[in-house]
Amino acid sequence: MKELTILGISGSLRARSVNTALLRAAGDLVPAGVSIPLASIDLPLYNDDLFDEDKLAPVRKLNQAIIDADGLLIAAPEFNYGIPGPLKNAIDWCSRPAFNSPFANKPVAIIGAAPSSVGTARAQGQVKQNLLGMSALMFPYPEFLCGRSTEKFDADLVLTDPHTRERLGAMLEEFVAFIRKWQA
Ligand SMILES: Cc1cc2nc3c(=O)[nH]c(=O)nc-3n(C[C@H](O)[C@H](O)[C@H](O)COP(=O)(O)O)c2cc1C
């Protein structure tokens, strides 16, 4: 079977991000033959005027990584019931050209972790809505919400909770099948 690359995009810039840690756990739990390299969303603020400048190398790099990937796994934190600015900024940069962006026809799954009980459900819904507007192929089910993250990760940010690991592994298996079905 063809090897797959699923690009992991963490919506957090924090070194001790639980969402980045979730993507690292996903890299361990994903089926054999699938890799989850992590992208950087440390980008300038979106500005049309910057499109042709050299400083956009990090934007071009992210854009190309999305194009090259077989699918995307976005770990979305939730800030004030919504999408954190850095993640929305990255989505906006890579949403051009409109209707023909790297997100068009790209299989995308969204996950997220937070100390609260809702597990970034509201932010995930908003990311889904944004990407549907770019004709991304949104993975519908099972959803993956990780609430009470402080109880699920250890001090080194390793996902230790067995039930959460099992749910994440099962979701990844379904997402990989979704990508393969689309590619067939
Ligand atoms: C400005 C701000 C707003 C937040 N708003 C929410 C929120 O609406 N819902 C929620 O579940 N957590 C909220 N949190 C807590 C984050 O979920 C928590 O800090 C989480 O660890 C951030 O993700 P990260 O660890 O990947 O950076 C907020 C945190 C900050 C700093």
The ligand as a Gaussian input file, in Angstrom:
#p B3LYP/6-31G(d) Opt

LIG

0 1
 C       -6.556000      33.882000      25.628000
 C       -7.027000      32.500000      26.008000
 C       -8.345000      32.162000      25.827000
 C       -8.785000      30.853000      26.138000
 N      -10.077000      30.509000      25.890000
 C      -10.461000      29.214000      26.033000
 C      -11.761000      28.790000      25.621000
 O      -12.571000      29.545000      25.143000
 N      -12.076000      27.472000      25.743000
 C      -11.178000      26.565000      26.267000
 O      -11.509000      25.384000      26.333000
 N       -9.953000      26.931000      26.673000
 C       -9.567000      28.236000      26.569000
 N       -8.305000      28.637000      26.949000
 C       -7.396000      27.647000      27.551000
 C       -6.658000      26.886000      26.480000
 O       -7.488000      25.837000      26.037000
 C       -5.357000      26.314000      27.059000
 O       -4.493000      27.380000      27.416000
 C       -4.680000      25.368000      26.092000
 O       -3.654000      24.690000      26.781000
 C       -4.124000      26.119000      24.888000
 O       -3.644000      25.200000      23.932000
 P       -2.069000      24.851000      23.779000
 O       -1.656000      24.168000      25.081000
 O       -2.031000      23.919000      22.635000
 O       -1.336000      26.137000      23.571000
 C       -7.862000      29.921000      26.684000
 C       -6.531000      30.313000      26.878000
 C       -6.110000      31.581000      26.551000
 C       -4.652000      31.954000      26.744000

